Amino acid sequence: MASRSRDPGTTARAVAFAPWLPAVGNWQLAELLGEGRWCKVYRARPAGRSVGEPADYAVKLVKPTESCDPLAIRLLQREAVVAREVSHPNLTCVLAARVKHSPHYLVMPYLEGQPLETALARRQHLSGGEAIGVARQTAEAMTALHAEGWVHSDVKPDNIFVSSTGHVTLLDLGLARRTGRPGGAEASALAGTLAYSAPESFTSLAELGPALDVYSLGVTLYRMVTGVLPFPQTDPAALAAAQLHHTPPNPRLFNPALDDAIVQILDVMLDKRPERRPVLGELVAWLDELDQPYTDGLDRRAAA
């Protein structure tokens, strides 16, 4: 989890000091934004700033109950490493980090907007233009990661943040892994959310490369344009079997007005065979070409 806003209208409004929240290092916590399994994320300001000044940073802090968990610390350390190695306008960044000693935390810019997951929970599905715009920017962030030898491993709506201007930020780098590592049961447990995981995540014989993220983005795009997951099973074994062997339903069953081009790109992104999915350069060019005809989607100038 990274910096995220629950209220897009708070840009000009300073967040008041919350006396029950502690200072962490040189940062005064101001508001709890959310939490995951290992960490909580707070809106924060540098210590010493007055209460009336904006709290325009986010601190991702390992929970006290997890401070002795080596895995929680390792994931935070990995996020700091990846953010230091890879920089892109559509990728989350880390401004400061304390990852060797307790309290363990990262400092990031505070983002105005909402996770894509929140937008999808409010609407049946996005328009074609909105969905392609989000997918294009996410793919561009993925390209930067892959160029430096990293796979995100957890591309999903909860980790895609959309601002009020349409700018997309890909969040949460803690599960990123070096390309070429094998999958299997142990790896898949840390490879992200099962509903968005590629088939090769579930076999110990396959090396995990950039095609892993392409598949996850394909599942995300499918949900954006249909409002449903291609494989809605909730039982982990049944879901793994579906990812490995089942063909996704035709997206037009859920959105009959869907453009041919979007149906086509979903078909190749969700191919069970990693080598048959488009490489990132091709995918970005394809999405960019699809993005141009839309006038109902994101403002390309604002989102770039």
DOKELO-774826 format. One record per residue (C-alpha): residue number from 0; z, y, x. Coordinates in steps of 0.1 Angstrom, whole numbers, padded with zeros to 4 digits. Each point is the difference from the previous one (the first is absolute). Example, Ala and Ser with C-alpha at 12.3 -4.5 7.8 and 13.67 -1.06 7.14 Angstrom:
! DOKELO-774826
0,0078,-0045,0123
1,-0007,0034,0014
//
This chain:
! DOKELO-774826
0,0000,0000,0000
1,-0008,0035,0013
2,0003,0036,-0013
3,-0008,0004,-0036
4,0006,0025,-0028
5,0012,-0007,-0035
6,-0009,0035,-0012
7,-0033,0015,0011
8,0012,0034,-0011
9,0027,0005,0026
10,-0022,0015,0028
11,0015,0035,-0003
12,0034,-0011,-0011
13,0027,-0007,0027
14,0021,-0031,-0005
15,0037,0009,-0002
16,0024,-0016,0024
17,0017,-0031,-0014
18,0036,0000,0014
19,0003,-0038,-0004
20,-0029,-0007,0023
21,0007,-0001,0038
22,-0018,0015,0029
23,-0019,-0025,0021
24,-0005,0010,0036
25,-0015,0035,-0001
26,-0010,-0003,-0037
27,0018,0009,-0031
28,-0008,-0023,-0029
29,-0007,0019,-0033
30,-0013,-0025,-0026
31,-0006,-0037,-0003
32,-0037,-0006,-0006
33,0000,-0038,-0002
34,0009,-0032,0017
35,-0014,-0034,0010
36,0016,-0032,0012
37,0011,0013,0034
38,-0002,0038,-0002
39,0007,0030,-0021
40,-0022,0031,0002
41,0015,0035,-0003
42,-0014,0035,-0003
43,0016,0019,0029
44,0001,0032,0020
45,0010,0006,0036
46,0037,0004,0004
47,0010,0037,0002
48,-0025,0012,-0025
49,0014,0018,-0030
50,0002,-0017,-0034
51,-0027,0024,-0013
52,-0026,-0011,0025
53,-0025,-0027,-0009
54,0008,-0037,0006
55,-0035,-0008,0012
56,0007,-0032,0020
57,0006,-0036,-0010
58,0025,-0022,0019
59,-0005,-0038,-0003
60,0035,-0014,0007
61,0009,-0036,0005
62,0027,-0008,-0026
63,0035,-0005,0015
64,0001,-0035,-0015
65,-0031,-0009,0019
66,0008,0018,0033
67,0008,-0033,0017
68,-0032,-0017,-0013
69,-0024,-0005,0030
70,-0029,-0002,-0024
71,0008,0034,-0016
72,0002,0016,0034
73,-0032,-0017,0013
74,-0020,0013,-0030
75,0012,0035,0005
76,-0008,-0002,0037
77,-0034,-0013,-0007
78,-0007,0028,-0024
79,0009,0025,0027
80,-0022,-0017,0026
81,-0030,-0002,-0023
82,0003,0036,-0011
83,0003,0011,0036
84,-0032,-0019,0009
85,-0022,0009,-0030
86,-0006,0034,-0015
87,-0022,0008,-0030
88,0002,0026,-0029
89,0002,-0029,-0025
90,0027,-0019,0018
91,0038,0006,-0001
92,0014,0016,0032
93,0034,-0002,0016
94,0014,0033,0014
95,0032,-0014,0015
96,0018,-0034,0003
97,0033,-0015,0009
98,-0007,-0037,0002
99,0022,-0014,0028
100,0034,0010,-0012
101,0018,0003,-0034
102,-0007,0019,-0022
103,-0036,-0011,0002
104,-0025,0023,-0017
105,-0035,0016,0001
106,-0008,0036,-0009
107,-0033,0007,-0018
108,-0015,0030,-0019
109,0010,0002,-0036
110,-0030,-0007,-0022
111,-0006,0017,-0034
112,-0016,-0023,-0026
113,0005,-0036,-0011
114,-0007,-0036,0011
115,-0031,-0015,-0015
116,0022,-0026,-0016
117,0017,0028,-0021
118,-0034,0013,-0012
119,-0012,-0035,-0009
120,0032,-0006,-0020
121,-0007,0031,-0021
122,-0037,-0007,-0007
123,-0020,-0031,-0010
124,-0024,0005,0029
125,-0015,0028,0021
126,-0035,0014,-0004
127,-0026,-0013,0024
128,-0001,0032,0019
129,0038,0001,0005
130,0001,-0036,0010
131,-0028,0002,0026
132,0015,0032,0014
133,0033,-0016,0006
134,-0016,-0032,0014
135,-0022,0020,0023
136,0029,0020,0016
137,0021,-0031,0003
138,-0028,-0018,0017
139,-0003,0029,0025
140,0037,-0003,0008
141,-0005,-0038,0005
142,-0029,0007,0023
143,0022,0020,0023
144,0026,-0028,0001
145,-0026,-0027,0007
146,-0015,0020,0028
147,0033,-0001,0018
148,0004,-0038,-0006
149,0024,0001,-0030
150,-0003,-0015,-0035
151,0021,0018,-0026
152,0008,-0033,-0019
153,0015,0016,-0031
154,-0027,0021,-0016
155,0010,0004,-0037
156,0005,0028,-0025
157,0036,0005,0009
158,-0010,0009,0036
159,-0028,0024,-0010
160,0012,0035,-0006
161,-0022,0025,-0019
162,0007,0037,0000
163,-0008,0024,-0028
164,-0032,0011,0019
165,-0011,-0036,0002
166,0008,-0005,0037
167,0010,-0036,0008
168,0025,-0012,0025
169,0005,-0036,0009
170,0037,-0007,0005
171,0024,-0026,0014
172,-0011,-0014,0034
173,0030,-0022,0006
174,-0020,-0032,-0009
175,-0030,0009,0021
176,-0010,-0027,0025
177,-0023,-0004,0029
178,-0034,-0014,-0009
179,-0007,-0036,0008
180,0034,-0014,-0008
181,0001,-0032,-0021
182,0011,-0001,-0036
183,0021,-0028,-0017
184,0031,-0002,-0021
185,0022,0020,0024
186,-0025,0027,0006
187,-0009,0004,-0036
188,0037,0007,-0008
189,-0004,0032,0021
190,-0036,0007,-0008
191,0006,0020,-0031
192,-0001,-0005,-0038
193,-0014,-0034,-0011
194,-0021,0016,-0028
195,-0019,0020,0026
196,-0001,-0026,0028
197,-0032,-0014,0013
198,-0006,-0038,-0001
199,0002,-0003,0038
200,0036,0012,-0002
201,0009,-0034,-0013
202,-0014,-0023,0027
203,0012,-0005,0035
204,-0035,-0006,0013
205,-0015,0034,-0008
206,0003,0030,0023
207,0010,0032,-0019
208,-0024,0029,0006
209,-0013,0031,-0016
210,-0015,-0020,-0029
211,0036,-0006,-0012
212,0003,0037,-0009
213,-0034,0001,-0015
214,0010,-0027,-0025
215,0033,0018,-0008
216,-0019,0032,-0006
217,-0024,-0020,-0022
218,0029,-0012,-0022
219,0012,0036,-0002
220,-0034,0013,-0010
221,-0003,-0028,-0026
222,0033,0011,-0015
223,-0009,0037,0001
224,-0032,-0006,-0020
225,0013,-0027,-0024
226,0037,0007,-0004
227,0008,-0037,0009
228,0003,-0022,0030
229,-0027,-0025,0006
230,0027,-0027,0003
231,0030,0008,-0022
232,0020,-0031,0007
233,0036,0006,0008
234,0010,-0034,0014
235,-0005,0003,0038
236,-0016,-0035,0004
237,-0024,0006,-0029
238,-0009,0035,0013
239,-0006,-0014,0035
240,-0023,-0027,-0015
241,-0019,0026,-0020
242,-0005,0022,0031
243,-0013,-0030,0019
244,-0022,-0017,-0026
245,-0006,0020,-0032
246,-0028,0025,-0006
247,0012,0033,-0014
248,-0010,0007,-0037
249,-0030,0022,-0005
250,0015,0035,0000
251,-0022,0010,-0029
252,0022,-0023,-0022
253,0026,0028,0003
254,-0023,0030,0004
255,-0034,-0006,-0015
256,-0013,0034,0011
257,0005,-0007,0037
258,-0029,0009,0022
259,-0021,-0027,0016
260,0006,0014,0034
261,0038,-0003,-0004
262,-0003,-0036,-0013
263,-0021,-0008,0030
264,0023,0014,0026
265,0030,-0018,-0016
266,-0019,-0032,0002
267,-0004,0002,0038
268,0034,0015,0008
269,0017,-0029,-0019
270,-0021,-0027,0017
271,0022,-0029,0010
272,-0017,-0002,0034
273,0011,0028,0023
274,-0033,0000,0018
275,-0019,0008,-0032
276,0020,0031,-0008
277,-0014,0034,0012
278,0012,0013,0033
279,0019,0033,-0002
280,-0029,0021,0012
281,-0023,-0014,-0026
282,0027,0002,-0027
283,0008,0037,0007
284,-0038,0009,-0001
285,-0004,-0020,-0032
286,0030,0017,-0017
287,-0011,0034,0013
288,-0034,-0006,-0016
289,0016,-0010,-0033
290,0023,0029,0001
291,-0027,0027,0001
292,-0015,-0005,-0035
293,0033,0003,-0018
294,0010,0033,-0015
295,0030,-0013,-0019
296,0019,-0012,0030
297,0019,0017,0028
298,-0011,0033,0015
299,-0016,-0012,0032
300,0006,0033,0018
301,0037,0000,-0008
302,0004,-0038,0007
303,-0017,0000,0033
//
